[in-house]
Amino acid sequence: FSFCTGAMDNRSFQQGSFSSFRSSSSDEDLMDIPGTAMDFSMRDDVPPLDREVEEDKSYNGGGIGSSNRIMDFLEEPIPGVGTYDDFNTIDWVREKSRDRDRHREITNKSKESTWALIHSVSDAFSGWLLMLLIGLLSGSLAGLIDISAHWMTDLKEGICTGGFWFNHEHCCWNSEHVTFEDRDKCPEWNSWSQLIISTDEGAFAYIVNYFMYVLWALLFAFLAVSLVKVFAPYACGSGIPEIKTILSGFIIRGYLGKWTLVIKTITLVLAVSSGLSLGKEGPLVHVACCCGNILCHCFNKYRKNEAKRREVLSAAAAAGVSVAFGAPIGGVLFSLEEVSYYFPLKTLWRSFFAALVAAFTLRSINPFGNSRLVLFYVEFHTPWHLFELVPFILLGIFGGLWGALFIRTNIAWCRKRKTTQLGKYPVVEVLVVTAITAILAFPNEYTRMSTSELISELFNDCGLLDSSKLCDYENHFNTSKGGELPDRPAGRGVYSAMWQLALTLILKIVITIFTFGMKIPSGLFIPSMAVGAIAGRLLGVGMEQLAYYHHDWAIFNSWCSQGADCITPGLYAMVGAAACLGGVTRMTVSLVVIMFELTGGLEYIVPLMAAAMTSKWVADALGREGIYDAHIRLNGYPFLEAKEEFAHKTLAMDVMKPRRNDPLLTVLTQDSMTVEDIETIISETTYSGFPVVVSRESQRLVGFVLRRDLIISIENARKKQDGVVSTSIIYFTEHSPPMPPYTPPTLKLRNILDLSPFTVTDLTPMEIVVDIFRKLGLRQCLVTHNGRLLGIITKKDVLKHIAQMANQDPDSILFN
Amino acid sequence: FSFCTGAMDNRSFQQGSFSSFRSSSSDEDLMDIPGTAMDFSMRDDVPPLDREVEEDKSYNGGGIGSSNRIMDFLEEPIPGVGTYDDFNTIDWVREKSRDRDRHREITNKSKESTWALIHSVSDAFSGWLLMLLIGLLSGSLAGLIDISAHWMTDLKEGICTGGFWFNHEHCCWNSEHVTFEDRDKCPEWNSWSQLIISTDEGAFAYIVNYFMYVLWALLFAFLAVSLVKVFAPYACGSGIPEIKTILSGFIIRGYLGKWTLVIKTITLVLAVSSGLSLGKEGPLVHVACCCGNILCHCFNKYRKNEAKRREVLSAAAAAGVSVAFGAPIGGVLFSLEEVSYYFPLKTLWRSFFAALVAAFTLRSINPFGNSRLVLFYVEFHTPWHLFELVPFILLGIFGGLWGALFIRTNIAWCRKRKTTQLGKYPVVEVLVVTAITAILAFPNEYTRMSTSELISELFNDCGLLDSSKLCDYENHFNTSKGGELPDRPAGRGVYSAMWQLALTLILKIVITIFTFGMKIPSGLFIPSMAVGAIAGRLLGVGMEQLAYYHHDWAIFNSWCSQGADCITPGLYAMVGAAACLGGVTRMTVSLVVIMFELTGGLEYIVPLMAAAMTSKWVADALGREGIYDAHIRLNGYPFLEAKEEFAHKTLAMDVMKPRRNDPLLTVLTQDSMTVEDIETIISETTYSGFPVVVSRESQRLVGFVLRRDLIISIENARKKQDGVVSTSIIYFTEHSPPMPPYTPPTLKLRNILDLSPFTVTDLTPMEIVVDIFRKLGLRQCLVTHNGRLLGIITKKDVLKHIAQMANQDPDSILFN
């Protein structure tokens, strides 16, 4: 029994819920037949045609073609025609055309009656309503997840006797015995040792607490992995690679379904609470997309159209990031930059609306208890100095190196999981990693606290009243000027915190590599940011002490006099977090905007940008792909990267099927094949579509017909249309010629014929072909030479070719 | 002598600098011949071909086509081939291919020597360097413009005796005789009456000041209009419609040249200083794009490639908005949403970089003297209440109505200017409008001050120390709680300010309609924002007084107790400004982001968004186009709108040339035409390109050749290649057959043949064709039926068809 990872794995496509994948993926491969010899030059032996004259007859009716076509559209469509099988690529052009037809029909009808007018208006506003609902639902879910995760994280340490449903913070809010100094100590909050052995002191109590901590962590992790395994295999991982693939036009049924939503929401809380090195940000995008997809079913406009639905999913992804960080603008830019494929500008505004509604829903739930929209609100009081760009750039280099290292090792580990026995024991794997994490984490307070708390503390600028170890400076109040706190020498607390943070850094770096890709919901934003924030804080405190003790050095003395507040270590933490996140995800503008929304300071855009830019350059130099693209490639999703330019100088004829030496392209003729002929072709081949030509000899292209539509139509005709038998001739022409009496009735299938298939010439450079596939969202493209049909290129051929050009084995790469 | 307006006008295309336009625009129209009778059905009479067999011979060599093609590319290109004439549309696909070839060549060479490696690296970083330079230059220019405009605006009122180069504010900064209360009164600053009649009191002094004010305004306006007229006709208007057109792939030489830059910078200062109702924001985008275009000439990569250069211009536009408002993120989004056409995600990051550098350059110049990056920094202390959404939405409705009204009346006036005698006297027009503006503006202090100062004052939340009339409330300090100022009853100053603001509103509304489109640089952002800010402030003060006097009303009493600070009139002004700007420009996300960056408060996104959304809906209901699109249509620029979907159900065959009854498509054959034949065709037609077919009878498409390339190549061959004469046969095939002796040498032109022309079938819906043109940036597309070439669709045909479908006369619309 196997299921997916962040990372759907190898076997999952062959077994279980993925069983249909192999066959349908080869469906998609229209021309995948091992070849027998046939050279292109042989084509000259094709005899000249007498048919050549007649073949244009079908055009006779061309003058009234346009009105005829509209008639065809108003005909009742055969049910099933125009839908897709699971694990197929959608045809954006066709979907958009269908939506425009629908829209036109509604607009035309709206003049007829008041009811139709209302329908038309409600149709126009349904998009906005949908956005509102997505915002509300995903905001509420995010709030729910935040609150539950907070409570369950605290459950690992103790329980509130004032009400078990309170978390540590709320428990002590309600208490009367709390001073401001010891906000988190109150009699109502009992650690497990207090409950079990009635004391919180001594080695034994420590061991009890340690034991309970690990036990809870294991319990949560076990629940999470079991729920994912049993109920919703798609709920694991961050989901962003799969969502990118879906948005690029692939169909994975159930990936955004209600079961996935429910299980992902629950297991996300469990996974976060278990103390593993993972975040909830990526999975929240998946949750929001599930919401979007489910809500689409309430609206005809979106339910029936795969392209329109993907527009909604883009907006939902924006809402997901928006609630993950409380950053609506950053969310929209993230969706634009990272997730979306076809992002019409129209959806920009709607995405923003959804993101904003989601953020405000979350704020009114107020899970952080601070009325702030954002996760890590910080306020720095000191401007940064130009010289500080040097350490910021160093942090950028660190972030880039960490990003590249993480991607390489994580991918290597995930590949090992896919290819070895390891992948067969997901539950054991999760439990082992959880146990190691929990055992190593408990003794160190910075690993014991939840990662987002840690980041929050690292970002924080030390005030006078801060009592944490990180703020344990030696105070010399006489040197302060104004309300600012000057740079001060570090106290013992700071030094011990530095050591603990260094250990935390090592643990996080190592354990995150093994955690991301396990069979539980796991995001990467928070762990990456934590790594960067720790490194940044360490460097920041180092700089601060250097400036304090050596303010007479040339690099300092121009701007950092004694007793001034020159260096803000919290800012370094923030810059480091941005650098590491950038190195892993290769986000650019959205990263800077998210960080700036997180912290609310326009002043710090330049440091953030310097670090993010360095980090991206360094990481790109070591490997072009971000973590999501790497996982897409690892899992062989049919994703045509929109950002990378195709750099090789191959031509369409090098890519198209049939290859040289392959048998001829399987084509249908427009007016000479019988039902039986076509049924034979259907049963003998697995191609998902067939070009229709005037005649086999001339190879003049008329149109393209999809296998699925053909099968459904013939079946339908056999059932309903009187007298259609195996010897009936199928006509794809506009008018069938008058038939002699006593011949079987003909079957007219022009209505399922795509009369505007895309064609390119055989000498078209592949870079242009790739561009066409990307920008128009094609599923296949026909190749002609001097007006004769020569071959076909499918999206899969393009992907294979790109993989081949990048020196990867094309077959091992795709759909493995 | 005529020149352009915001709004290039009618005659300008026929006379003066535009003289080449008519002819070249008809060049572009490949198939524009009045028709003789030829019906499509006639095609069936075409005899069957014996050639049909031989025609594929050229494919014999196909096997080595790919390597041959590379050889062709390495051949020394004929100079001039691959460039464009003025007023032509570029072919994005071809430009991009060329850039990729160039890139490949550099990458391949980089392995050969260190020097080539350095070249390759410097080539890769030249984009970033260019962005840096654009940021620095446009930031500096913006600073220069700000400072000069500030000084010259004050010059209308008086002069500083401490140094004539000081503006009013700086003059008094340097003075020792200044109290905080009367910051702007100091002995060094002399009004004109003080200088001329040595007094500032009395009616006569007032008249002297009035007279001088009008005189200076007229002088500045006259200088501006004369400079534009004499030196750089392109420098007028906001420039955004033209930049949109250029970015969509049109060539207007000189529009972004150095003369335009110099004159626009100077005249912009003059125009702003003259006190006309115009802003500098739109023109700053033009200035930044000029910088970008000029700096492109320093880099081979961008100088020679029209597509790459447009990427740079997109980024420059972002930098322009960034310095106009001090809003780098807003600038990038503005460029993305409003200006750019092909915005590859790669440029998003670069645009952001350029925008940021520009903003920081401007900040270090510090033209506003407040160390703020932004134009109107405000800080509000009170949160907004949900109920206030009602007035915010009212402001949105006002903004939408104003936007729709403005666009209609302004376009009507501009059309009048184009079609009547009015347009012949641009100088007189400018002087008259300036005189009216100045005469009406002087008596009212809110019209006398510069518009951006006015907006700044309207946005401002009244503090205790504010001494302006707008803040003249009756103080009841006993009711204040905490540091906040409660709502207070308005004093006499506020009431008189309200009257003056109402008059200002009317003046601005009326005069802006006549100002925008005159023959001087004029932006629209600031006047629109001013209108909205005044309306917002009026409503805000009204609400405030209502809440003060009727705090027991049901709508107030739940949240607005007596003595609380409930209503912030400055926020209303801000929301109103956003609404009006949105109504005029139809910006959405970028508008909200700019407003939020302007004021620095994430908290107010919801009010801004509510107003912007309402405004857009209301304005869209009254007219689909924003002001820039309206001006594009008014001037007939060949701009294919990327946002609007084509909603009609026409087919490619309805749009293609030749129309039914027209003569056959002019085609070249691949191996049977002589130099003379082709020269005859070139001289007899004006089409900018010709399809090449296997034979006239079969109409099987081989490729497409551009007129310009053909002329240059034939000329070049006649000059250089020995023995090419009129009877030489031109071969477009790969191999020319062996010739009998004593025949003239052949001319091989396969290298200028585009072997991958885009084709669609005649039954392709136009919505798909429009989509292809937009997304791929095509210049023309060939139409086939069953593999036979049937016709051609150019970008201009598409634009004409769209105009026709929208019930506009296609010929009066385009290029008039």
HADDOCK unambig.tbl for C-alpha pairs under 7 A between the chains (distance, minus, plus):
assign (segid A and resid 41 and name CA) (segid B and resid 60 and name CA) 5.68 0.50 0.50
assign (segid A and resid 44 and name CA) (segid B and resid 53 and name CA) 6.87 0.50 0.50
assign (segid A and resid 44 and name CA) (segid B and resid 56 and name CA) 6.56 0.50 0.50
assign (segid A and resid 48 and name CA) (segid B and resid 52 and name CA) 6.39 0.50 0.50
assign (segid A and resid 48 and name CA) (segid B and resid 53 and name CA) 5.68 0.50 0.50
assign (segid A and resid 52 and name CA) (segid B and resid 48 and name CA) 6.39 0.50 0.50
assign (segid A and resid 53 and name CA) (segid B and resid 44 and name CA) 6.81 0.50 0.50
assign (segid A and resid 53 and name CA) (segid B and resid 48 and name CA) 5.80 0.50 0.50
assign (segid A and resid 56 and name CA) (segid B and resid 44 and name CA) 6.57 0.50 0.50
assign (segid A and resid 60 and name CA) (segid B and resid 41 and name CA) 5.85 0.50 0.50
assign (segid A and resid 100 and name CA) (segid B and resid 647 and name CA) 6.95 0.50 0.50
assign (segid A and resid 337 and name CA) (segid B and resid 345 and name CA) 6.80 0.50 0.50
assign (segid A and resid 345 and name CA) (segid B and resid 337 and name CA) 6.83 0.50 0.50
assign (segid A and resid 345 and name CA) (segid B and resid 643 and name CA) 6.83 0.50 0.50
assign (segid A and resid 349 and name CA) (segid B and resid 588 and name CA) 6.32 0.50 0.50
assign (segid A and resid 349 and name CA) (segid B and resid 589 and name CA) 5.85 0.50 0.50
assign (segid A and resid 588 and name CA) (segid B and resid 349 and name CA) 6.29 0.50 0.50
assign (segid A and resid 589 and name CA) (segid B and resid 349 and name CA) 5.83 0.50 0.50
assign (segid A and resid 643 and name CA) (segid B and resid 345 and name CA) 6.86 0.50 0.50
assign (segid A and resid 647 and name CA) (segid B and resid 100 and name CA) 6.96 0.50 0.50
assign (segid A and resid 651 and name CA) (segid B and resid 66 and name CA) 6.87 0.50 0.50
assign (segid A and resid 700 and name CA) (segid B and resid 786 and name CA) 5.30 0.50 0.50
assign (segid A and resid 700 and name CA) (segid B and resid 787 and name CA) 4.93 0.50 0.50
assign (segid A and resid 701 and name CA) (segid B and resid 786 and name CA) 5.13 0.50 0.50
assign (segid A and resid 701 and name CA) (segid B and resid 787 and name CA) 5.71 0.50 0.50
assign (segid A and resid 702 and name CA) (segid B and resid 786 and name CA) 5.12 0.50 0.50
assign (segid A and resid 755 and name CA) (segid B and resid 763 and name CA) 6.17 0.50 0.50
assign (segid A and resid 755 and name CA) (segid B and resid 764 and name CA) 6.78 0.50 0.50
assign (segid A and resid 756 and name CA) (segid B and resid 760 and name CA) 6.74 0.50 0.50
assign (segid A and resid 756 and name CA) (segid B and resid 761 and name CA) 5.52 0.50 0.50
assign (segid A and resid 756 and name CA) (segid B and resid 763 and name CA) 6.15 0.50 0.50
assign (segid A and resid 756 and name CA) (segid B and resid 764 and name CA) 4.74 0.50 0.50
assign (segid A and resid 758 and name CA) (segid B and resid 760 and name CA) 6.72 0.50 0.50
assign (segid A and resid 759 and name CA) (segid B and resid 759 and name CA) 6.66 0.50 0.50
assign (segid A and resid 760 and name CA) (segid B and resid 756 and name CA) 6.74 0.50 0.50
assign (segid A and resid 760 and name CA) (segid B and resid 758 and name CA) 6.71 0.50 0.50
assign (segid A and resid 761 and name CA) (segid B and resid 756 and name CA) 5.50 0.50 0.50
assign (segid A and resid 763 and name CA) (segid B and resid 755 and name CA) 6.15 0.50 0.50
assign (segid A and resid 763 and name CA) (segid B and resid 756 and name CA) 6.13 0.50 0.50
assign (segid A and resid 764 and name CA) (segid B and resid 755 and name CA) 6.76 0.50 0.50
assign (segid A and resid 764 and name CA) (segid B and resid 756 and name CA) 4.72 0.50 0.50
assign (segid A and resid 775 and name CA) (segid B and resid 775 and name CA) 6.40 0.50 0.50
assign (segid A and resid 786 and name CA) (segid B and resid 700 and name CA) 5.28 0.50 0.50
assign (segid A and resid 786 and name CA) (segid B and resid 701 and name CA) 5.09 0.50 0.50
assign (segid A and resid 786 and name CA) (segid B and resid 702 and name CA) 5.11 0.50 0.50
assign (segid A and resid 787 and name CA) (segid B and resid 700 and name CA) 4.93 0.50 0.50
assign (segid A and resid 787 and name CA) (segid B and resid 701 and name CA) 5.70 0.50 0.50
assign (segid A and resid 787 and name CA) (segid B and resid 787 and name CA) 4.59 0.50 0.50
assign (segid A and resid 787 and name CA) (segid B and resid 788 and name CA) 6.41 0.50 0.50
assign (segid A and resid 788 and name CA) (segid B and resid 787 and name CA) 6.40 0.50 0.50
